[in-house]
Amino acid sequence: MSHYDFIVIGAGVIGASVAHHLAALGAQSVLVIERGTIGAGTTSQSSGLLRTHYSVRQNVELARSSWWAFNNFAEYVGDDEASCGLVKCGYLICAPEGDKLDPLRASLAAQQDMGIEVQLLDKGEAHERLPIANFDDAALIGFEPEAGFADAYLVATGFARSARRRGVKIMEGVTVTGLVREGLRITGVETSAGSFSCGTLISTQSIWTPELAAWIGMPLPVKPERHTVLALECEGAAYSFKMPAFKDLGSAGMLYYRSYGGSQMLVSEGVVGETLNSPETEQGQISLDYVAEVGAQVAERFPAYEAAGLASSWTGVYDVTPDWNPVLGKVADIEGLVVGFGFSGHGFKLSPGIGKILAQHALGQPTDVSLAPYALERFASGALLVGKYGSGAVS
């Protein structure tokens, strides 16, 4: 049986980041096992938004710790040809009078207190930045100029290439089928390509985390949830790359928007989606009624888009926990196991920071951001990381 100091399950953007950071921090013997291909699972379905705006302070810390990596990706992974596809267009967020107003005000103030550049705009200033939008009902508008969006697949493959250059072995098309244990300690994995022993196992299995729960005989609070993304096209009101990404807390679906190139906008909801009975990344059905429902909300904010056409659409699957925030670190008294799951739609935004702190934890080093708030035990103790905006990926 081949032995590795560290085995990582999953080569999505989180697993690839963990592998990169393990090697960069000095790990000499690392194996990554991926059931498909690098970044081809839920990572490939990401909308790619990048922001530090969260109502949960710990998430702001993780997003801030990730931002330098996105801004300096080639340097970060040590590859002059690497790119994360960053478009730094800024991020607008607004709320009308109502229950989202005070949470937005508190969240913007918290960002500013942490030294993050956040501007408060009036309606005219917001319209200058996003002239195709109507801000008549906006009671508070925040703008984060350093935010934007990037390509999650490029980030995952960039991290994976960096890991391989540093000696990490990545096996694609190999499925983990079980664990090897000695009492409470995990000592290896069984796979479709044979068994491998390890000192520490790091699970970044995303929507497949229930497999891990079955192997360790312990429930892990995560479920797969499908969300729909639409690309709308309006020739008379192009959403250019110079226009900021936008979060509309006043819409029923707490919609988010960004440019999708040419005359297209990408739009999706930030609320609870469709719970799946089992983990899978196949494309779901998108009804015309759903398109019409979202389109009506879009037209309220972007009047010209009342005549927009549907250019394309897809579905993506989130690994969602009860409080819409991840579980990071150890699991109960099981030795040799580190987990990172339940990213609930914001794993990509946090992936450099998450990968680094999980690698630090696995190596027994101090972590840049505390894992304590993300501990599994919070669900039993009631110390949940509940966002001020309600259930949804804005957290």
C-alpha positions as a printed NumPy array, in Angstrom:
array([[  0.   ,   0.   ,   0.   ],
       [  1.487,   3.356,  -1.066],
       [  1.773,   5.869,   1.766],
       [  1.331,   9.644,   1.726],
       [  1.603,  12.099,   4.569],
       [ -1.557,  13.821,   3.327],
       [ -4.408,  12.647,   1.116],
       [ -6.935,  15.187,  -0.179],
       [-10.294,  13.958,  -1.485],
       [-11.607,  16.245,  -4.213],
       [ -9.888,  18.475,  -6.765],
       [-12.429,  21.244,  -7.036],
       [-11.297,  24.771,  -6.253],
       [-11.139,  24.062,  -2.5  ],
       [ -9.268,  20.759,  -2.772],
       [ -6.856,  22.156,  -5.351],
       [ -6.228,  25.149,  -3.097],
       [ -5.545,  22.858,  -0.138],
       [ -3.062,  20.849,  -2.229],
       [ -1.259,  23.989,  -3.422],
       [ -0.99 ,  25.367,   0.091],
       [  0.141,  22.078,   1.63 ],
       [  3.023,  21.928,  -0.84 ],
       [  3.796,  25.633,  -0.557],
       [  3.96 ,  25.295,   3.239],
       [  6.43 ,  22.437,   3.038],
       [  4.468,  19.179,   2.828],
       [  6.568,  16.628,   0.961],
       [  4.117,  13.788,   0.322],
       [  0.628,  14.713,  -0.883],
       [ -1.932,  12.783,  -2.939],
       [ -5.14 ,  14.279,  -4.345],
       [ -7.892,  11.897,  -5.441],
       [-10.584,  13.233,  -7.781],
       [-13.553,  11.202,  -9.034],
       [-13.803,  13.234, -12.243],
       [-11.391,  15.818, -13.558],
       [ -9.88 ,  18.876, -11.895],
       [-12.459,  21.619, -11.383],
       [-15.133,  19.859, -13.429],
       [-17.683,  19.345, -10.645],
       [-19.489,  22.106,  -8.789],
       [-16.513,  24.442,  -9.344],
       [-17.228,  24.597, -13.068],
       [-20.77 ,  25.821, -12.331],
       [-19.679,  28.855, -10.287],
       [-20.745,  32.378, -11.25 ],
       [-17.341,  33.573, -10.111],
       [-18.301,  36.644,  -8.059],
       [-15.605,  38.05 ,  -5.78 ],
       [-16.454,  40.307,  -2.855],
       [-15.631,  40.797,   0.788],
       [-19.202,  41.842,   1.622],
       [-20.728,  39.449,   4.155],
       [-22.887,  39.981,   7.196],
       [-20.889,  37.271,   9.027],
       [-17.647,  38.902,  10.17 ],
       [-15.616,  35.682,   9.961],
       [-16.476,  35.4  ,   6.27 ],
       [-15.249,  38.947,   5.717],
       [-11.925,  37.918,   7.262],
       [-11.668,  34.88 ,   4.974],
       [-12.61 ,  36.913,   1.904],
       [-10.068,  39.577,   2.761],
       [ -7.372,  36.931,   3.268],
       [ -8.19 ,  35.57 ,  -0.214],
       [ -8.16 ,  38.874,  -2.047],
       [ -4.391,  39.246,  -2.481],
       [ -4.283,  35.843,  -4.18 ],
       [ -6.902,  36.811,  -6.758],
       [ -5.234,  40.164,  -7.398],
       [ -1.791,  38.605,  -7.809],
       [ -2.667,  35.113,  -8.964],
       [  0.372,  34.445, -11.168],
       [  2.739,  35.471,  -8.362],
       [  0.681,  33.611,  -5.775],
       [  0.978,  30.261,  -7.578],
       [  4.482,  30.948,  -8.921],
       [  3.537,  30.752, -12.607],
       [  3.965,  33.756, -14.903],
       [  1.398,  32.324, -17.327],
       [ -1.298,  31.637, -14.724],
       [ -4.465,  33.725, -14.74 ],
       [ -7.633,  33.694, -12.684],
       [ -9.533,  35.775, -15.267],
       [-10.04 ,  38.632, -12.822],
       [-12.346,  41.475, -13.868],
       [-12.127,  44.168, -11.2  ],
       [-15.358,  46.014, -11.887],
       [-16.479,  46.702,  -8.311],
       [-19.515,  45.456,  -6.39 ],
       [-22.675,  47.455,  -5.74 ],
       [-25.212,  46.404,  -3.131],
       [-28.417,  48.222,  -2.246],
       [-31.461,  47.872,  -0.015],
       [-34.778,  49.736,   0.086],
       [-36.583,  50.692,   3.28 ],
       [-37.455,  47.465,   5.098],
       [-35.927,  44.506,   6.87 ],
       [-32.698,  44.41 ,   4.825],
       [-31.749,  48.035,   5.481],
       [-30.295,  47.774,   8.987],
       [-28.362,  44.547,   8.222],
       [-26.826,  46.211,   5.164],
       [-25.866,  49.296,   7.16 ],
       [-24.252,  47.152,   9.866],
       [-22.403,  44.984,   7.343],
       [-20.991,  47.966,   5.448],
       [-19.882,  49.563,   8.717],
       [-18.175,  46.328,   9.79 ],
       [-16.235,  46.188,   6.509],
       [-15.09 ,  49.763,   6.978],
       [-14.072,  49.043,  10.579],
       [-11.899,  46.2  ,   9.26 ],
       [-10.107,  48.573,   6.876],
       [-11.842,  47.427,   3.687],
       [-12.516,  50.163,   1.159],
       [-16.288,  50.585,   1.005],
       [-18.037,  53.693,  -0.275],
       [-21.572,  54.866,   0.417],
       [-23.151,  56.191,  -2.774],
       [-26.168,  58.293,  -3.465],
       [-28.574,  57.303,  -6.234],
       [-26.89 ,  59.52 ,  -8.797],
       [-23.436,  58.124,  -8.094],
       [-24.764,  54.571,  -8.285],
       [-26.434,  55.342, -11.621],
       [-23.169,  56.712, -12.994],
       [-21.5  ,  53.376, -12.297],
       [-24.428,  51.211, -13.436],
       [-26.407,  53.428, -15.833],
       [-28.715,  50.636, -17.038],
       [-30.166,  50.216, -13.52 ],
       [-32.919,  52.101, -11.704],
       [-32.15 ,  53.05 ,  -8.096],
       [-35.317,  55.004,  -7.286],
       [-36.225,  52.812,  -4.292],
       [-32.711,  52.491,  -2.858],
       [-32.424,  53.714,   0.727],
       [-28.779,  52.644,   1.132],
       [-26.165,  51.831,  -1.502],
       [-22.715,  50.427,  -0.83 ],
       [-19.863,  50.117,  -3.318],
       [-16.751,  47.968,  -2.96 ],
       [-14.389,  49.192,  -5.729],
       [-11.852,  46.358,  -5.418],
       [-14.41 ,  43.577,  -5.986],
       [-15.459,  41.924,  -9.247],
       [-15.478,  38.413, -10.655],
       [-13.103,  35.754, -11.944],
       [-13.065,  32.239, -13.44 ],
       [-13.366,  29.452, -10.873],
       [-12.152,  26.77 , -13.298],
       [ -8.987,  28.749, -14.058],
       [ -8.359,  29.143, -10.34 ],
       [ -8.823,  25.426,  -9.643],
       [ -6.564,  24.346, -12.495],
       [ -4.027,  27.028, -11.576],
       [ -3.824,  25.73 ,  -8.023],
       [ -3.604,  22.146,  -9.311],
       [ -0.731,  22.953, -11.706],
       [  1.107,  24.692,  -8.872],
       [  0.595,  21.672,  -6.627],
       [  1.919,  19.297,  -9.284],
       [  4.988,  21.458,  -9.875],
       [  5.678,  21.184,  -6.155],
       [  5.493,  17.393,  -6.212],
       [  1.829,  16.707,  -5.395],
       [  0.363,  13.654,  -7.129],
       [ -3.176,  14.171,  -8.495],
       [ -5.16 ,  11.135,  -9.583],
       [ -8.188,  11.94 , -11.757],
       [-10.996,   9.524, -12.566],
       [-10.483,   7.676,  -9.27 ],
       [-13.297,   7.271,  -6.741],
       [-12.802,   6.884,  -2.999],
       [-14.996,   4.   ,  -1.829],
       [-14.176,   3.815,   1.869],
       [-11.738,   4.495,   4.68 ],
       [ -9.039,   2.44 ,   6.389],
       [ -9.198,   2.879,  10.169],
       [ -7.448,   1.811,  13.321],
       [ -9.953,   2.546,  16.064],
       [-10.7  ,   6.26 ,  16.004],
       [ -7.792,   7.058,  13.695],
       [ -8.136,   7.186,   9.919],
       [ -5.053,   5.635,   8.369],
       [ -5.944,   5.519,   4.689],
       [ -8.52 ,   5.247,   1.931],
       [ -9.888,   2.546,  -0.31 ],
       [-10.395,   3.608,  -3.922],
       [-11.251,   2.284,  -7.349],
       [ -7.48 ,   2.275,  -7.999],
       [ -6.503,   0.439,  -4.816],
       [ -5.775,   1.407,  -1.223],
       [ -3.513,   4.205,   0.009],
       [ -2.37 ,   4.931,   3.553],
       [ -1.924,   8.401,   4.999],
       [ -1.037,  10.37 ,   8.081],
       [ -3.864,  12.877,   7.603],
       [ -6.934,  12.76 ,   5.373],
       [ -8.45 ,  16.049,   4.189],
       [-11.965,  15.795,   2.803],
       [-13.132,  18.521,   0.415],
       [-15.935,  16.419,  -1.032],
       [-18.486,  19.221,  -1.452],
       [-21.92 ,  17.772,  -2.233],
       [-20.504,  14.236,  -1.834],
       [-19.718,  14.806,   1.863],
       [-22.611,  12.459,   2.868],
       [-20.347,   9.643,   1.627],
       [-17.841,  10.627,   4.305],
       [-20.635,  10.704,   6.885],
       [-21.51 ,   7.108,   6.026],
       [-17.876,   6.   ,   6.216],
       [-17.329,   7.498,   9.681],
       [-20.812,   6.586,  10.943],
       [-21.63 ,  10.119,  11.97 ],
       [-24.179,  12.577,  10.509],
       [-22.694,  15.649,   8.831],
       [-25.143,  18.531,   8.285],
       [-24.956,  19.188,   4.563],
       [-27.329,  18.805,   1.635],
       [-27.053,  19.377,  -2.127],
       [-29.13 ,  22.295,  -3.373],
       [-29.601,  23.258,  -7.02 ],
       [-29.592,  26.877,  -8.195],
       [-30.275,  28.341, -11.612],
       [-28.214,  30.921, -13.499],
       [-29.593,  32.87 , -16.458],
       [-27.758,  34.863, -19.114],
       [-30.041,  37.579, -20.509],
       [-29.334,  39.632, -23.599],
       [-30.53 ,  43.157, -24.276],
       [-28.978,  44.925, -27.271],
       [-30.053,  48.371, -26.133],
       [-28.671,  48.108, -22.601],
       [-25.421,  46.16 , -22.656],
       [-23.981,  45.209, -19.269],
       [-20.316,  46.004, -19.943],
       [-17.276,  44.708, -18.062],
       [-16.745,  48.25 , -16.749],
       [-20.062,  48.125, -14.891],
       [-19.992,  46.709, -11.34 ],
       [-21.45 ,  43.424, -10.196],
       [-24.648,  44.155,  -8.324],
       [-26.607,  42.672,  -5.412],
       [-30.259,  43.689,  -5.132],
       [-31.454,  43.043,  -1.59 ],
       [-34.8  ,  44.581,  -2.49 ],
       [-35.765,  41.901,  -4.99 ],
       [-37.773,  38.855,  -3.932],
       [-34.933,  36.544,  -4.938],
       [-32.157,  38.791,  -3.575],
       [-30.817,  38.683,  -7.128],
       [-27.188,  39.179,  -8.05 ],
       [-25.927,  40.358, -11.43 ],
       [-22.72 ,  40.745, -13.373],
       [-21.581,  41.305, -16.928],
       [-21.373,  38.177, -19.04 ],
       [-19.671,  39.701, -22.063],
       [-21.034,  41.474, -25.113],
       [-24.575,  42.61 , -24.439],
       [-25.354,  39.908, -21.87 ],
       [-25.914,  39.968, -18.112],
       [-25.656,  37.005, -15.794],
       [-28.325,  36.848, -13.087],
       [-29.183,  34.389, -10.332],
       [-31.003,  34.228,  -7.015],
       [-29.391,  34.432,  -3.59 ],
       [-32.087,  32.541,  -1.711],
       [-32.872,  28.896,  -0.969],
       [-32.893,  26.67 ,  -4.047],
       [-34.094,  23.148,  -4.883],
       [-32.965,  20.458,  -2.445],
       [-31.802,  17.314,  -4.243],
       [-32.397,  13.801,  -2.981],
       [-28.826,  12.787,  -3.798],
       [-25.611,  14.547,  -4.843],
       [-25.26 ,  15.027,  -8.58 ],
       [-24.105,  17.768, -10.911],
       [-26.308,  17.   , -13.907],
       [-28.143,  19.951, -15.399],
       [-31.635,  20.435, -14.011],
       [-34.777,  21.479, -15.816],
       [-35.367,  25.238, -16.038],
       [-39.028,  26.091, -16.575],
       [-40.249,  29.039, -18.598],
       [-42.305,  30.067, -15.57 ],
       [-39.088,  30.41 , -13.576],
       [-37.458,  32.457, -16.33 ],
       [-40.521,  34.722, -16.429],
       [-40.538,  35.118, -12.635],
       [-36.885,  36.116, -12.467],
       [-37.222,  38.21 , -15.614],
       [-39.977,  40.27 , -14.   ],
       [-37.684,  41.041, -11.051],
       [-34.86 ,  41.961, -13.429],
       [-37.116,  44.354, -15.352],
       [-38.035,  46.187, -12.143],
       [-34.375,  47.094, -11.616],
       [-33.259,  47.155, -15.265],
       [-36.256,  48.553, -17.224],
       [-34.767,  47.919, -20.673],
       [-34.508,  44.219, -19.845],
       [-38.268,  43.832, -20.001],
       [-37.573,  43.093, -23.671],
       [-34.493,  40.945, -22.99 ],
       [-34.033,  37.5  , -24.466],
       [-32.69 ,  34.38 , -22.775],
       [-29.246,  33.761, -24.258],
       [-28.295,  30.736, -22.15 ],
       [-28.849,  29.13 , -18.766],
       [-27.439,  26.474, -16.493],
       [-27.81 ,  25.023, -13.018],
       [-25.227,  24.656, -10.288],
       [-25.307,  22.739,  -7.022],
       [-24.336,  24.137,  -3.609],
       [-23.271,  22.072,  -0.584],
       [-25.485,  23.76 ,   2.001],
       [-25.339,  23.602,   5.803],
       [-28.179,  24.67 ,   8.129],
       [-26.636,  28.121,   8.679],
       [-25.299,  28.507,   5.125],
       [-21.681,  28.556,   6.257],
       [-18.91 ,  25.969,   6.035],
       [-17.615,  23.382,   8.458],
       [-13.833,  23.521,   8.781],
       [-11.405,  21.487,  10.861],
       [-11.731,  18.268,  12.849],
       [-14.727,  15.987,  13.32 ],
       [-15.472,  14.994,  16.918],
       [-12.841,  12.611,  18.3  ],
       [-11.858,  11.117,  14.955],
       [ -8.097,  11.376,  14.54 ],
       [ -6.31 ,  12.004,  11.258],
       [ -9.294,  13.72 ,   9.598],
       [ -9.709,  17.349,   8.511],
       [-12.84 ,  18.507,   6.672],
       [-13.93 ,  21.46 ,   4.599],
       [-17.528,  21.296,   3.405],
       [-20.797,  23.206,   3.275],
       [-19.611,  26.326,   1.453],
       [-23.186,  27.145,   0.478],
       [-22.372,  29.138,  -2.644],
       [-19.348,  31.119,  -1.491],
       [-16.553,  28.557,  -1.615],
       [-14.888,  30.055,  -4.685],
       [-14.725,  33.545,  -3.169],
       [-12.988,  32.153,  -0.094],
       [-10.935,  29.394,  -1.742],
       [ -7.406,  30.805,  -1.339],
       [ -7.968,  31.606,   2.331],
       [ -9.812,  28.347,   3.034],
       [ -7.14 ,  26.27 ,   1.316],
       [ -4.399,  27.93 ,   3.316],
       [ -6.003,  27.602,   6.757],
       [ -6.983,  23.965,   6.167],
       [ -3.418,  23.235,   5.079],
       [ -2.037,  25.082,   8.102],
       [ -4.368,  23.146,  10.4  ],
       [ -3.415,  19.811,   8.831],
       [  0.279,  20.666,   9.276],
       [ -0.244,  21.627,  12.914],
       [  0.544,  25.286,  12.271],
       [ -1.309,  28.362,  13.568],
       [ -4.041,  29.379,  11.135],
       [ -4.336,  32.846,   9.608],
       [ -8.057,  32.908,  10.449],
       [ -9.522,  30.996,  13.379],
       [-11.312,  27.747,  12.586],
       [-13.232,  27.864,  15.872],
       [-16.363,  29.655,  14.548],
       [-16.616,  27.076,  11.741],
       [-16.432,  24.033,  14.009],
       [-18.912,  21.203,  13.485],
       [-19.917,  21.434,  17.147],
       [-21.659,  24.778,  16.581],
       [-24.755,  22.989,  15.307],
       [-25.15 ,  21.181,  18.621],
       [-24.229,  24.164,  20.79 ],
       [-26.4  ,  26.657,  18.915],
       [-23.503,  29.017,  18.091],
       [-24.564,  29.229,  14.457],
       [-23.047,  31.577,  11.873],
       [-26.38 ,  32.915,  10.683],
       [-26.258,  35.769,   8.192],
       [-28.251,  38.918,   8.837],
       [-29.996,  38.73 ,   5.455],
       [-31.684,  35.367,   6.068],
       [-30.974,  32.027,   4.411],
       [-28.996,  32.447,   1.201],
       [-25.569,  32.722,  -0.287],
       [-24.969,  36.35 ,   0.656],
       [-24.396,  35.346,   4.35 ]])
